[in-house]
Amino acid sequence: MLRVGLLLVGAITLVSSNEELLSKTAAVDLVAPQSVLGKPLINQAAVINYINQKQSLWKAGKNFDDDVSEDYLKRLASARLPEEPLPMLKTDKSVTDDYPEQFDARNKWTKCPSISHIYDQGNCGSCWAVSVASVITDRTCIASDGKFTSPISAQEIMSCCTKCGYGCEGGWPDKAFKFYQKHGVSTGGDYESKEGCIPYEIEPCSHHVDGRYRNCKSYNTTATPVCRTKCSNSHYKVPRKRDRHFGDGAWTCCRHGAKYQLFEFGPITAAFTTYEDFYTYKSGIYYHVWGKKMGYHIVRLLGWGKENGQEYWLAANSWNDEWGDKGTFKIRANVDECNFEEFFSLTFPKDKKQKILQ
């Protein structure tokens, strides 16, 4: 009898570490909270409790007020997916075999402070423009070996590229990269930063509870600023027509290619499906547990890693550093979590494309 008992104990320990993490309370019959039409966070405490009891890969917590509107949350993640496939950069899987298990672009290119910067799109659905501009900024700095550190203007992309989207109501990152290639983009830093030709004109705000900025709800929705034909920063002395930076194509890649691009040339963008539970993310490796689809979001991909046997992607959000893990989050890798591995996009600074591995 003792022998049988020991065998049973041994069998239980054979459960994989991933299954333990994903089903920590498999024996408990948890009841998922119900979404309330128009008010996804009305039962937020119950949602957070449900997520944290159901699994242990990531921690949920209160990021937004209970009475935040569904329209507001959808606006923060209002990107559009490509209407036509971008050219694919082919990368031999063997190229990535020797890469480290953990990689963070912030640690490799220390001469480029923009890689560590967390942006704030404010009360505006401009994730698509902010993420594209930040990737261009990072890749331009890296290509110059840290000699060019000026930020590229998300404001100009959002307001001047009418074919890219609808400003604060969402847009296409692939079209933004093509705009950078054909028309060039000026420099421009954060709100009231006095950096570059056309700084971001939308005020940072606390999307979250007890933030250090003005509450986003205090000024309702934000209209898309007008397209500037001259530099809006009076402190910047370079004329706009001489302050244009151009790209070399708009591309996509597979997940193996994403590692290659990240390791060799710097951050890229990633688009993914957002669900209600993503807004409650605090730390750990995110995967969809609860809630309905809210839209699509664009973020800047910084690296990858592995924790407790689970591989993940590391990304920077654009809801300021009060959200999530100081503005960043991890998401399960190699399982196409929330379609995260389907819509990578990137570009190169002009004349740097010859470095691409075809």
Sequence and secondary structure as in RCSB ss.txt:
>XXXX:A:sequence
MLRVGLLLVGAITLVSSNEELLSKTAAVDLVAPQSVLGKPLINQAAVINYINQKQSLWKAGKNFDDDVSEDYLKR
LASARLPEEPLPMLKTDKSVTDDYPEQFDARNKWTKCPSISHIYDQGNCGSCWAVSVASVITDRTCIASDGKFTS
PISAQEIMSCCTKCGYGCEGGWPDKAFKFYQKHGVSTGGDYESKEGCIPYEIEPCSHHVDGRYRNCKSYNTTATP
VCRTKCSNSHYKVPRKRDRHFGDGAWTCCRHGAKYQLFEFGPITAAFTTYEDFYTYKSGIYYHVWGKKMGYHIVR
LLGWGKENGQEYWLAANSWNDEWGDKGTFKIRANVDECNFEEFFSLTFPKDKKQKILQ
>XXXX:A:secstr
 HHHHHHHHHHHTTS HHHHHHTTTTTS       BTTBTTTTHHHHHHHHHHH SSEEE   S TT  HHHHHH
HTB    SS   EE   GGGGTTS S EEHHHH TT GGGG   B  SSB HHHHHHHHHHHHHHHHHTTTS   
 B HHHHHHH TTTB TTB B HHHHHHHHHHT B B  STT   SSS   S   B STT SS BGGGG      
   SS S TT  S GGG  B B   BEE HHHHHHHHHHH  EEEEEEEEGGGGGEEEEEE   S  EEEEEEEE
EEEEEEETTEEEEEEE SB TTSTBTTEEEEETTTTGGGTTS EEB  BTT GGG   
